[in-house]
Amino acid sequence: MTNLIERLNKAIDHEYDWKNQEVAEALKTPIADRVKKGDTIENAYAEFIPDFSNDGTIFFTKVKIKCDDNRSKFRETSPVVLSGHGESFKLDVLEDNDSEMILEVGFMNESIHQSLNKKNGWRIDEAAVDIRHIVKKSTFILRTNPDKYNLINGIFEGKILPDIPLIELKKGNNLASKTTLNTTQKEAFAKAYATKNYFLIQGPPGTGKTWLLAHLAYQFAIEGKKVLITAPTHTAINNALQKCSTLSQYQHIIKVGKSNQKEGLNYDGSTARNSPDFRNTGYSNNSKGIIVGATCYSPHTRKLEFMDWDVIIIDEAGQLSIPLAIAAMVKGSKFIFIGDHKQLPPIIAENHSDVVFQNSIFEHLHQFNPGIMLDITYRMNKWINDFPSRQFYNGKLIPDKKNEEWLLDIPNNFTKYTEILDPAKPEVLFCHFHESNESRSEFEADLIAKLIEEYLNQGVDPDNMAILTPFRAQVRQIKKALMKNRNYKEFKDELFLDTVELIQGQERDVILFSLATTDPIKAMQRASFFFNPNRFNVAITRAKKKRIVIGHKNLFQLSSCDKELDKMIANFRDFYNNSYKVFEQAETEDLF
């Protein structure tokens, strides 16, 4: 019985040691280099934000950090260490912008706060996330429950495959026939509904996997089952719960999370409500027909540890590590994995001695039984869909007839950059020859700002556009360029601007993707990140009607003697060869 348990514990210990070592190695480099790479913020001004308990006691859980130019890679939820003046605190990022960050600190009483009276000279560094206690709680359950161990170990080793009784499958098909799901979705619904143990559903971009999830969760709930919806991010969980609510206006839908983790949930009396603790909702382990959304951590915390689940639906399973997936699975008896191993994977140490743990739970199980791939995209038109379908989905992903011929419904009346912006050209690769540093390009940032301005002038809504880039530094560079527009404050909250990782699961009419770096050598040195095919797939499949990729021509003509590396780079070469290309012309010169 101990084999899986030992492997899990070794894997999670390795992850923690790897992250600690990574952080320690970063701290050995000169501070100036760390600041340049985005690993450190130096000479920050710290202002501790007071709060008051019911009895009037002052306590401090938030810190406002001010810095002249925030180039860091830190984002919301990032664990960091605030240090200076002999003090050090581990905390999380709540908010992040160019010159200011809000950090959440563990409880600090007034006396501690008084010792931190020096406001200048603080430093922020990356911290390692420690989830070992979560995984070890799950291994304890496995150790003390042989039946659960045999089930999960059998699934993990590929010895137990989906068990789909014909009687239940017939019932699932009958239920599916009453929905508006497409043919493949109905088949996936029926088999996931009928399985006695687990099932996989691969959902390429725009194929309605979350809508299918909602149908399944609702059906299980009205049959009196307790359903847990979990995912690697709160955004994915909230999106799934909102879909459940939209589908049925079902009353018994609960999100378990902090108040700042409920974005995307509506509150109109018939939708999912958020609670920081399930114990405060009025429901219990004896409750029937409930749908609860929570992270994979939550089942092993006080707010949910007393609950067990009839069905656990794991969304975005292609982004979930095996240890965290099993941590959730030990609390259930039936599992539905919905994800896409061709999109972004989890961040995992590459040098595991047990190579199995370098994969997501979805990719690992997919090799034993692939389940069903949803094959109709309701997002991309046929031109945008063409390359990712051939490159990543064996040509099996096809656009629905309603969006097949989609184009931006605007005239080609742009004052500049008409060849790039022409709505009749839905996919454009703009190649330029301007040099930049490793992770940001002033030229690309300024060009994107001009393109956005042209679109806004043509009446394109800012919430229908998104700007993507691989690097956090380029996000800030683009933001700086956009601020030159006097109306920026009016549309900044509607326009999506972030790294590729933050947009998975979302879509926009228009996508602009800035590659930022122009140095082929630097790109090759970071090839596993920069040329990662999964990241590239996500970036180019967010667009519905118009996709603009901007990059230095040299990035698309690289090759390597290393077969694995060249396989990654080949995606860029193929994209270049199969794209409508616009090369830098004199009209871009006026940007400077």
N, C-alpha and C positions, 0 to 999 in steps of 0.2 A: 504493500500500500504506500510505502514512503517514496517511491520513485518520483512521481509527479510532484509531491510536496517538496522534496529535496531540490528538484529542478526549478520549481517556482522560487523558492527561497534564494537559491544561488543566482538566479536571473535577476531578481530585484535587488539583491546585494550588489551585484555587478553594476546595475544601472546607477545605483546611488554612488558607488565608488568611482565610476566613470565620470559622473557629473561633478562630484567633489574634486576629482583630479583636474577636470577641465577648468573649473573655477579657480583652483589653486594655481594652475599653470598660467592662467590669464593674469592673476595677481602678481606673478613674477615679472611680467613685462613692464616696461616704463609706462608711467601713467599717461603720458602724452600719446603713446601708441594705443593704449586702451581706450582713451577718449576718442581718438580718430576712428577706431574700429567699432565704436558704439557700445563697448563693454563697461564703461565707467562714465559717471558724471562727476566733475571735480569742482571744488570751490562753490558749492551750492549754498543758497540761503534757506534755512529751515525755519518755518513758522508753525509751531504746534497749535492745533485747533482744539480749543476746550469744548467739553460737553459736560452736562450736569445730570446727576442721578436724581431720583425723586426726593431724596433727602437733602439735596443741595450740594452734595459732594462733587468736587471738580475731578474729572478724569480726562484722559487724553488718548484717543484711539486713531487720530488722523494727523498727518503732517503735510503741510503745504511746502513744496520744494520749488524754489525759483532759481533759474539759471539763464544765462545770457543766450545760449544757443544749444538747445537740446538735440544732440545728434545721436542719442543712444538708441539701442535696439529694444529697450524696455517698452512694454505696452501694458494695457489693462490686464490684470491677473498675474503679471510677472512677479516671481519672488525675488526680492532684492535685500541687500544689507545696507543700512544707513549707518555710517561710522564717522567719528571725529571727536576730538577732545577727550579721548580715552573711553568713549562710550560706543556701543555697537548694538543695533537693533535689527532683527529680521522682520520684514514686513512685505506687503503686497501692494502693487500699483493699482489704484482705483481709477485714476484719470491721467491722461497724458496729452500734452500739446507742446508747441514750440518752446515755450519759456517757463512752463509751470507743470508740476506733477502733484497729484494728491496721492499720498501713501497711507495705507491702513496698517497701524501698529498694533501689536498685542497690547493688552491693558497696561497703562502707565499711570500710577497714582501721582498726586501732586508733588510729593517729595522728590520723586525721580525727575519729574518735569523741572523742578527748581534747579536741579543739578545741570540741566541742559540749557543754561541761560545764554550760552554763546550761539548766536544765530548764523554766523558766517563760518565758512571753512569746512562744510560737510561734504562727504563723498558717498556716492551710491555705486555699489557693485552688484554683480549678479550673484544669486544664491542658488544652492542646489535644493531641489524639491525632494523631500523624504516621504515616500509613501510606503515604506517597508512595514509599518505597523498595520496598514490596511490589508496588505497581502498576507501578512502573517496571521491576522484574524481569520481570513478565509481559509488558510491552510489548516488552522485549528479545527474548523468545521469539517473539512475533508477528513482529517485524522480521526474524528470522533463519530463520523457518519459513513460507514462502509458503503451503503447503497448509493449515496450521493457521490462518493469518491469513484465508484465503479462506473457510474453514468458519465461523469465529467471526464474521467481519465479515458474511458472508451471513446468518447467524442474526440478528445484531444489527440489520441493516437490513431484515429481513423478506423478503429475496430467496430465502432457503433455508427451506422449510417442512418439517415432519416428513415423513420418507421411510419409509413403512411398507409393505414388500413383502408381497404377499398370502400367499406361502408361510410367511414368518415370523409373520404375523398368525394364520394357521391354527394354527401350532404354539403361539403364545401363548394362543389360545383353548382349545386342548386342555389346556395346563398349568393355566390358570385354572379350568377345569371340575373339576379335582381338588382345589380349595381350598374353604374354607367362606366365601369372600368373597361379598358380595351381587352382584346383577346389574351394577350400575354399576361397582363395584369390579373385577369380572372384566373388563369392557370396558376399563377404564383399565389394568389389569395387562397385558392382551394387547397393547394398542397401545404401551405404554411398553416392554414386552419386545421387541416386533418392530421398533421404529423403529431406523433406521440412524444417526440423528443426534441428535434431541432430541424431547421430548414434555412437555406441561404437564398437571398434575393439580391442579385446584382443590379444596381440602378445607375447606369451611365447618366451623364448630365441631361437634366430636363425630362426624364422619363416618368416622372410622377411617383417616385418611390415613397415620398412622404404622404402623399394622398392615399396610396395603397396601405401604408402603415396605419393611417387613421381608420380606414375601413376595417382592418384586422382588429385594432385595439377596441373599437366600438363594438364589434361583434362579440368579442370575448367578454367585454364588460356587461353587455345586456344579458349575457348568459350567466352572470353572477360571478365571474372570475375576477381575481385581483391581478391587475396588469401593471407592470413596471416598465416605463419607457426610459431608457438611459442612452447616453451618448457621451463622446469625449468633451463636448462643450455645452454650455448653457444655451447658446444660440440655437443649436440643433434641437435640444430638448424643447425649448420654447416654441420653435417652429412646428415641431411634431404635435405638441399639445394644442396649439392654436388650430392646426388642421383638424384635429379630433373635434374640437369645439365647433368649428365652421361646418363640418360635415353633419353633425347631429344635434348641436346645442345641448349635448349631454351635460347633466348637472354635476356629476361626481368626478371632476377632473381637478387634480391638485398638482401644483408645482412646489417642490421642496427646495428652497434656496434663499440666499440673502436678498434683501430688498433691492440691491443694485444688480441682481442677476435675473431680473424678470422682464428685460426688454423683449418686446415682441408679443407679450401677452396682453390681451385686451380685457377690460373689466366692464362689461355691459349687463352683468347679471346672469349671463348664460355661457360664460366662457371660463377658462381655467383661471383659478386664483392662486396666488403665490403665498406660501407660508414658510418662514424660516425653520419651522419645526413641525413635523407631521403630528406630533402629540397634541398640538393646539388646534387641529382641524375638526375634531369631533369624530374622526374615524379611528378604527383600531384594526388589529390583525383579524378580528372576527367580521369585519365589514365585507360585504359582497358587492361586486359590480363597480369597482373603483379603478380609475386610471391615474397613476401617479408618475410624475416625471422627476428624476433626480440623477445626479452624476453617479458614476461607478463607485465613488468613495462613500456616498451617503448610506448605503445599506449596512455599513460597519461603523457608523457613528450613532450617538445617542438618539438622534432625531428619527432614525429608521431601523435601528438594529433589531428591534423586536418584531419586524415584519418578515413574512415569507410570501412568495408570489407564485401564482398559478402559471403565469406567462411572463417572461421577460423579453421585451423587444429591444434589441440593441441597434440603434440607428448610427449611421456613419461608422459602421464596424470596420471599415477599411482604415480608419484612423485610430483604432484602439489596440493597445498592446495586449498580448496574451495574458500576462499576470492581472491586469486590471479587468479584463473581460471575465476571467475566472473568478475574480473577487466578487463580481456581480452575480455570476452564474450559481455560486454556492447557495444563494438565497432563493433559487427557483427550481422548477422541474421541467419546464418547456421553454425553448429558446428560439427566437427568430432573429437572424442576423441580416441586416439590410445595409448594404454598403457598396463600394466599388474599389477594388484593389488597383484600379488603373488611375485613381485620383490620389490625393495626398495621403501618405502613410503616416503612422505615428513617428515621433522623434525617439529613436532608439539607438543605443550604443551599437556600433558596427562590429566590435570585436568580441562578441559573445562566444565563449567556448562551446556553448550549446546553441548552434546556429538557428535552431527552430525559433528562438525568441527574438530574432532579428526581423520577423514578419509580424504583420497585424493578425488578429484573430481571424479576420475574414479571409485573407490570403492563405493562411495556414489551413483552414478548413476547406477552402475552395479546391485544393488539390485532391481531396478525398471524394467530394461530391459538390459539383459546381452549382447545384440548384437550378435556378432560372435567371436568365438575363432579360430584363425589360428592354425592348428593342425599338420603341417609338419615342422620339424626342419631341416634346411640345414647346421647345425653346428655340432651337436654331433653325434658320432657313437652310436651304440645301447647299448654298455656297459655303457658309460657315461650318456646317456639319461635315462636309465632304472630307477634309483632311483628318480630323480626329476619328471619324468612323473607320476610315481605311487604316490609319496608323495604330489605333489603340483597340478597336472593337471588331477587327476582321471584316469590316465592311457591312456589318449586320445592323448598325444603328442608322435608322432612317427617320427623316422628319415627317411629322403628321401633315396631311394635305393642307390643313388650315394655315400652317406656318411655313410651308415649303417655299413659297414665293414671296415671303415677307421682305419689304424694303422700308427704309425710313420714309415716312410720308412728308417730305419737305422738298422744296425746289432746290436746284443746284445754283443758288444765287449768292454764293459765298464771295466775299471780296478778295480773299486770299486762299491759297492751299486747296483749290478746287479739285485737283487731281486726287488729293488725299481724302477729302470730305465728300466727294460725289456720292449721293445715296444710291446711285445705280451700280456702284462698285462696293458690294457689301463686305468684302475682305481685302484689306490693303496692308502690305508690308512696306513701310517707309525706311529706306536705307540711307544713312548719312555717313559722313567721314570726319566728324568732330571728335577729338580726343576728350577723355574724361578720366577721373580717378577710379579707384577700384569699385566703389559702390554708389556713386552718384554722378549725374551728368547735368550740368547747368543748361546745355543746349537742349536736351530732350525735355527738361522741365519747362523751359521757356516756350518751346514749341507746343507742348501739351496745353499750357495756359492759353496760348493763342487759338488753338483748335477748339478748346472749350468755349472760349469767348465767341467764336464764330457760330458754334452750335447754339449757344444761348441767344444770340442775335436772330437766329432762324426759328426760335420758339421751342427748341428742344428742352424739356423739363430737366433740371439738374438731377432729380431723383431717378431719371431714366438713363443716367450715365454713370460709369465707374472708371476710375483710373487705378491701374495695378502696376506693381513693380516688385522685383524680388527683394529689394533692400529697404530697410527702415529709413536709412539716410536719404534715399531718393524720395521717399514719401515726404519728408520734411523739405527737401529741395523744391519739389513740385508745389507744396503748400506755400512756400515763400514766393514762388512765381505767380501763383494764383492770387496772392494778396495784392498784387499790382493792379488788379481789377477793382475799381472803386465799389463795385457791388458785391464783392466777395462775401462779406458778412451776411448778406441776404440769402446766399445759396450754399454756403459752406457746410451746413448741417444736412443738406439734402444730397449733395454730391458725395458719392463713395470714393474715398481715397485711402488706400492701404496696401499692404503686401498681399500676395496671392493667398496666403494661408487663411486670411480673414474673410474671404469671399466664397469659399466652398459652400455649396448649397444655395447660393444666390444667383441672380441673373439681372441683366440690364439691356435696354435696347442697344446702347452704344458702350463698347469697351475700348479703352485705350491702354495698351500695355507697353510700359517703358522698361527696356532691358538694362538701361543705365550704364553699366560698365562697357568700356570699349577696348579694354586691354585683353587680347586673346590669351596671353600667358597667365594673367590673373584669373581669367575665367576657367582655364584648364586646371589651375591649381585648386579651384573650388568646384570642379566639375560635378561631383556628386550632389552639390547643391544647385549650382547655376543651370546645368544641363539636365537636371532631374526630369525624366519624362512625365512623371505623375504631376509635378508642379506645372510643367508646360501644358499638359492636358487641361488642368483646371483653368489656367489663365486664358486659354484660347476658346474655351467652351462656355464662358459666362455670357457671351453676346447673343442677342436674339436677331438683330437686324444689321449691325455694323460692327466690325472688328478692325481696329488699327493697331498694328504692332510696330514699334519704333526701336530700331537698333542699328549699331554700326555694322557695315557690310561684312567686315572681317569675321564677325561672330558666326556667320552662316557658311563659312568656307573652311572650317577646321577639320582635321582628321587626326587619328591617333593609331599607333601600332598596337596599343592595348585594345583587345577585342571588346571587352566590357565597356571601356570608356568610349570607344568609337561607336558602339551601339547607341549610347546616350546622345553623342554629338550628332549622329546620323539623323535624329529627329529634326534638328535645326537645319541641316542640309536639305532634307526632304521638304521641309516647310518652305524654305527659300525657293526650291525648284518648282513648287506647286502653288505658289502665291502670286497674286497680282502685285507687282513691284513698282514702287515709285521711288526714284532716286533723287537725292538732294539736288535742288536747282537754285538758281540765283534768288528766287523769292524768299528763301529762308535766311538770306544774309541780313535782312533788315531787323532780325531779332537782336542784333548786337549793335 
